[in-house]
């Protein structure tokens, strides 16, 4: 049997799920281990990425 795909427009609630918290400054930060060294500063840094919206912030040590 084939998979049935719904052909309906997503509601506003479904479209913006998880983004309202980030819009009000409540991000869900997670450490990004791919970039740990900043070439311009010449220091080790910790890069955080929000799992909901993808915004990034950097904290120097």
C-alpha positions as CSV (number, residue, x, y, z in Angstrom):
1,X,0.0,0.0,0.0
2,X,1.1,3.5,-0.7
3,X,1.6,6.2,2.0
4,X,-1.2,8.7,2.2
5,X,0.0,12.3,2.1
6,X,-2.4,15.0,3.4
7,X,-2.9,17.8,0.8
8,X,-4.1,20.5,3.2
9,X,-2.7,23.9,4.1
10,X,-0.9,23.8,7.5
11,X,-2.7,25.9,10.1
12,X,-0.9,28.9,11.7
13,X,-0.5,26.8,14.9
14,X,1.3,24.1,13.1
15,X,3.4,26.5,10.9
16,X,4.8,28.4,13.9
17,X,5.1,25.6,16.4
18,X,8.1,26.2,18.7
19,X,9.0,29.6,17.3
20,X,7.0,31.8,19.7
21,X,9.2,31.0,22.7
22,X,12.3,32.0,20.7
23,X,10.6,35.2,19.6
24,X,10.3,36.2,23.3
25,X,13.9,35.3,24.1
26,X,13.4,31.8,25.5
27,X,15.8,29.8,23.3
28,X,16.7,26.2,23.8
29,X,20.5,26.4,23.6
30,X,22.7,23.4,22.7
31,X,26.5,23.3,22.4
32,X,27.8,23.0,18.8
33,X,30.9,20.9,19.0
34,X,31.8,21.4,15.3
35,X,33.3,24.9,15.8
36,X,35.4,25.3,19.0
37,X,38.2,27.6,17.9
38,X,37.8,31.2,16.7
39,X,40.5,32.2,14.2
40,X,40.0,35.9,14.5
41,X,40.2,36.0,18.3
42,X,42.7,33.2,18.5
43,X,40.9,31.7,21.5
44,X,38.8,28.6,22.3
45,X,35.1,29.5,22.2
46,X,31.9,27.7,22.9
47,X,29.2,28.1,20.2
48,X,25.6,27.6,21.2
49,X,22.8,26.9,18.7
50,X,19.1,27.1,19.4
51,X,17.5,23.7,18.5
52,X,14.1,25.4,17.7
53,X,15.0,28.4,15.5
54,X,18.7,27.8,14.6
55,X,20.0,31.1,16.1
56,X,23.6,31.0,17.2
57,X,25.6,32.7,20.0
58,X,29.3,32.5,20.9
59,X,30.9,32.6,24.4
60,X,34.6,33.2,24.7
61,X,36.6,31.5,27.5
